[in-house]
Amino acid sequence: MDLKSKHKVESAFNMASMTDIVFLLLIFFMLTASFVTPSGLPVNLPSAAGSSIVMQKNTISITADLRYYLNDREVSLNTLERELSALVGTEEGSVSLHVDGSVDTEYSMRVAGIAAKLKQKTTFVVKPN
């Protein structure tokens, strides 16, 4: 009498799906590793004689009686844009804005708008608490 079953159980494990998963993980990690760039390395940068980066630092002051000063020289609001443009030219730079605490925000925003029009970064100077 033959007592063998009709359904044979194979003892071998199919590794095809496991290798697919391993290759997908490998591709994923290889792609994401290329997006990460190290950014904290100490590098000694070279200097160049023909550098065109010039950060100009100009100050505009507005007093409590609405008098405007460009680098300690009094100017009117109407001529401020022309004077600042002649001073900075086409270079990008920064303007420090010293405004008295009693001056309305409208006046300081006009001056900041003039500076932004001339591609100048505006910094409002305040005293710490």
C-alpha positions, 0 to 999 in steps of 0.5 A: 500500500502506497501512503504518499500524499498527493500534495507535496510540501517543498522545503525550499524557500523562494528568495525572488521576492526578498531580493526584489525588496533588497534591491528596492531598498538599495536604490532608495538609499542610494538616491536619498544619500546623494541628496544629503550634502555635508554643510559643516566642514571647515574650509579655508576659502581662497581670496580673489583680487577682483571681488565685486561683492561690496556691502555698503552700510548707510544710515538713515535717521528720522527724528521726532520732528520728521527731519531726515538724515542720510549718513549724518547729512540732512536731506528732505523726504523728496530728495532722499531717493535721489541722494541715496541712489547717487550714494549707492549706485547700482550696488546692492547693500544695506541701510540701517534705519534709525527712527525715533519712537514717536514717529508714525510707522507710515514715515519709516515704511516710506523710507524702507520702500525707497531703500527696497526700490534701490535694492538695499536691505533695510535694518531697523535699529532698536534698543534692547529691553 
